[in-house]
Each structure stands twice: as C-alpha cells, then as structure tokens.
Amino acid sequence: MNLRECKRCLLLESGEKAVFETVNAYLENLDESEKVSDKIYRERLNNCSECDSLISGMCLKCGCYVEIRAALKNKSCPNADNRRW
Ligand code: SF4
C-alpha cells in the first residue's frame, strides 16, 4: 500500500481508489441495522474532515479508516479529550 499523506482527506478525496473501493465493499456488506443514517454519517465525516487527527482517511487516534468507523452505530470518535461525534 502506498498511501500518500493527505492531511484532513477522506479516502474519497485522497485519490486512493483501490483502498476506497475496498472500504466501500466492506460497507455495502454490513447489515443496515449496524449502520447509522446517511445524515449522521455525513455529519460524522464532516467532523473528521476538520480534525487534526485525520491523515489520508485514517484516524491517528484509533488507526481506523474513518469512512468505516463513522458508519457504525456502535462506534464513536475515539478522542476522549475532544470527542467530535
Ligand atoms: S479523532 Fe474523531 S473526529 Fe478526529 S479523525 Fe478520529 S474519529 Fe474523526
């Protein structure tokens, strides 16, 4: 994997097409009952996009791709000092 560092980029924006497609395929296979609404998903990702801990689609606080973490009902922002969602 050759991720270029892209501060405050989501995978969607980073140009990492192969990783983005893998993440998208994972999300499509999740049960809808596990996922937040599109509105909440967008709100969460907007918060990530403004966060200093986002690098190339990955959260430096937990090592997750935020486009996956933000989709899951049972997840929250891992930054206990400044939880954004
Ligand atoms: S710390 Fe929270 S808001 Fe920041 S990138 Fe991670 S999940 Fe997103």
Boltz pocket constraint, residues with backbone or C-beta under 6 A from the ligand:
constraints:
  - pocket:
      binder: B
      contacts: [[A, 44], [A, 47], [A, 48], [A, 49], [A, 51], [A, 52], [A, 53], [A, 54], [A, 58], [A, 59], [A, 60], [A, 61], [A, 62], [A, 66], [A, 76], [A, 77], [A, 78], [A, 79], [A, 82], [A, 84], [A, 85]]
      max_distance: 6.0
